[in-house]
Amino acid sequence: MGTYVKKGDRIKGKQIQCEARKISNPIPIPKSGRHKAQQIILKNNAECEIKKESKHLNPQ
């Protein structure tokens, strides 16, 4: 499994664990219709790992 380090690289999964030295306050963002989600920004040595794969995403 590779480690993605370039700007614009993304990871997707059903459950993702993240670690960082600094985390911003959650910001509510619109997703679809009345459904909303939250966004945070991880800063300083940020790292994420997929803990559970999504059944609906196709591997590429």
C-alpha positions, 0 to 999 in steps of 0.5 A: 500500500502506498503513501500519498504525499502530493497536494491534491491526493485523496483517500476515501473509505467508510471509516478514516482515522486521522492524527495531527498536532493541530485541528481546526474547528468543525465547519458545517458544509452542504453535501446533497439536499438537506444532508450536511457534513462537517469539515476540519483541517488537520495541520502539522504532521497530518496523517490519515489511514483507512480503517474500514473500506467502503463497499460502494467505492471501486478500487482504482 
